């Protein structure tokens, strides 16, 4: 689906959103928050000490995880998932279609004589081979070169979705080109880290890494007769318990100007901070 259509669909979903009723579980949110994520607490419980520190080094320093330790990580990850009822695993990635994709397999391997075992080793964790011919390539390869690889991204924690262990991965072609949106993002994060670290070391030689974070973008729009932009309407519905409110255009708040979308709705408004 083209990006403009995805944005229109996202806008439609936001504007048509209705509050959902949730049952009170009797637990505090802090008691179950992150319970379906293979986070550091879960890694400490299910991984060996060597495997745990190898994953930590991969996350924070980008170091490699050798095959032996990858087998230990996969084994611990499977035991954690199985303890929560998981029966399958999937490599989860974001191809250039604008949506996510998954390649599902079961923790299952026949061993003969009508018997089977649950299996999930380092090779299954680290790399899978989805059919790349099913995804757009940007013309970087011939159609008969349909090999694409999904590779585990340790910087994003694995998580459970129902009874499936979801392993976040990147998606690359047979020749190494990125076929997804995540690989360029990881390359950009690495470039920012290297450039920002070099600048920081002019002031503090002990700085060894700069981490990128994601936060809310906050903007101010004019109080004039310009119509509200689509982004204002989305933000107004999406932000909960924020210090940002919508006020009529008669407000005396001075703001910077911003061009409105041609397809924006007609009523005009402005955004200003709530006084505390």
N, C-alpha and C positions, 0 to 999 in steps of 0.2 A: 504494500500500500504506500503510495507517495506520501512524503512528509506533510504537505499541506492538508491532505485528507486525514492524516493521523491527528494533526492539530485541531481540525474541525471536529473530529470524533471525540477528542479529549474535552473540547469545549462543550459539546453536546452532553457528554456524560456528567460534567461538572454542573451545568445548569439544570439538568434533570435529576440531580442527586437528591435523595430523600434520606432523612435520618434512619439508621437501622437500630432496631431494638436488640440489645445484648443482655443475656442472662447474667445475673450476679453469681459468680462461682463461689463466693464466700472467701476467696483468697485475695490478698493484696496483690496489686499489679507487680510489685517487686519480686513476689514469690514465683511467678511464672514467666516474667519477661525474659526472653532469650532462651527459654527452655528447649526450643526446637532448633537451636543453633549450636554447631560444634565449635563452641568458643573456648577460651583459654581454660575455664574451669573444667569443661568436658575433656579437653586435651590432657590436663593434669591427671584426670581420673583414669583415662583409657589408653594413654600412650606411655611407652617407656620414657625414661629420662632423656636418653639420647635422641629419640624420635621427637619428643616435645621441643627440645632445644634446636633441633634441625629445622623444624617448622618455624620456630621463632626467628631464627637467623634468616630463613627464606623470606619471611614477611617483612622484617625490618631492614635487612641488608641486601636482599636479593640474591643470597647465596644458593648454590645448587643443593638438591637433596639426592644422595646416591640411592641406588636401587634397593639395597638392603634396608635402609631406613624408610624408603617409600613403602616397602612391604609392611613394615611395622606400623606406619601411619595408616595404611589401608586397613590392616587388621583391627586396629583400635577404632577407626571410624566405623567399620562394619559392626563391631560389637556394640558401640554406642547406639547406632541406628537400630540394630536388632532389639536392643533393650527397650526401645520405644515402639516396637511393632513393625519396623520397616522390612519389606520383602524384596524391594527393587532399588536400583540406583540409576541415576541419569547424569549425563554430562549436559549441563545447562549453559547455553551461550546465546549471544545476540547477533544474529547474522544481519546482512544488509537489507533484509526485507522490512525492517522497522519493527519487528516483533521478536519474541524470544523463540528458541527452538530447543528441543531435547532429544536425546538418544537414550532410550530406556533398555535396561537389561535386568535380569533377575540375579539374586545371590544364589545361583544354582549351576551345578556342573555335574553331569552324569559321570560315574566312575565304573560303569559296567555291572553286570550281574543284577540289573534292576535296581541299583543303588545310586545315590547322589549325595553330594555334599554342598554346603553353602560356601561359596568362594568369592573373595574380593581381594586381589593382590595389588601390588604396586603398579604393575603394568596396566591393570584395568582403571586404576585411579588416575595415573599420570596422562594417559593418552588413549583416545578412541578414534575411530575412523568413520564419521558420518559421510554420506554420499554428497559430495560438494556440488554435483550437477543439479541438485535440488535447490540451490541457492544462487543468487546473482553474484557475478564475479567482477563486474566492471570491465570485462573484456581483457583480463590479464592472462587468460589461458585458453587453449583450444578446448572445444567441447568434449573431446575424447579424454582429456586429462581431468577426470572427475574425482580425483582423490583430494580429500580435504581432511584435516586433522583437528580434533578438539584436544586441547592441552590444559591440564589442571592449573588454576591460578591460586596459589596458596594465600595471596593477600586478601581474598574474599572467603569468609568461612563457609563451610558446607552447612546445609540446613535440611530439615525435613519438611516435606509437603505431603500430608496424608501419610501413606505408607511407603513413600519414595524418598531415598536419600539424594538430594540435589547437590551436585559438585559443580561449583562455578568454574567455567573454563573460557579460554579464548578459542577462536576458530581461524585457522590459517590454511593456505593452499599448499599443494604439493611442493611448490617452488618457494614457499615462505612468505608470500604476500598475505596481508591481513584480509580476511573475509568477513570481519565483524566490526562492531563499533567499539569493542573493549580494548582490542590490541592497540589501536591508535591512542586511546586514552591512557593506557599504561605507558606507552612511549612518551607521551606528553608529560605525564607525571614525572617520569625519570629525567626528562630534559629540564623541567622546572627545578627538580631537586638538585641536579648538578650545577645549574646556573646560580640558583639562590644560595646554595651552600658556599660556592666560590665567593659570592659577595659578602656573606655573613662572616667568612673567615678573615676579611679585612678588619673586622671589629672584634671577633672572638675566635681564636684559633681552635677552640674546643668544639665548635659546631661541626658535626659530621653528617647531618641529614636534615633536610627540610621536608615536612609532610604537608601535602595539599589536603584541604578540607572543603566540604561543600556546605554552604549556608544560604539562608534566604536573601534574595535580592530585594532591596527596598527602594522605591522610587517615589518622586513627588510629581504630580501632574497639575496642569494649570486650572485655575478657578474661573477661567473665562468661559465663553460660549462654546468652546470646543467640546465635542461629545466625549464621553468616557471611552477609553480604549478597551479592547477585549481583555488585555492583560489585567486592567484594573478590576473588571468584573470577576475574572477568575480568582484573583488574589483576595478579593472581598469575601468570596465564598470559601476559599481554601484555608485562610489563616484563622486559627481559632485562638481566642484569648490573647490577641495581639494588642500592642499599643497603637495600632493603626486603625482608624475608623473612617467612614465615609461621611462627608459633610456637604451641604448644598453649596452651589457655586457662589452664593452671596457671602461666603466666608471671606474674611480679610487676610487669610493666610497667603503669603507670597511664596510662589513656587517657581521652579524652573519649567520651561516649556518643553513639550514633547509632541511630535506629530501623531495624530490619531489615525487609526486604521480606517480605510475607506469603507469597510464593511461594518464599522462599529455602530452600536445602537445610538439613537438620537439623544436621549436624556443626558444632560451634562452634570458632572459632579467633580469634586476635588478630594484629594486625600491630604490629611494633616495628622499631626500627632495629637493624641489625647493628653490633656494637661493633667498632671498628677499632683 
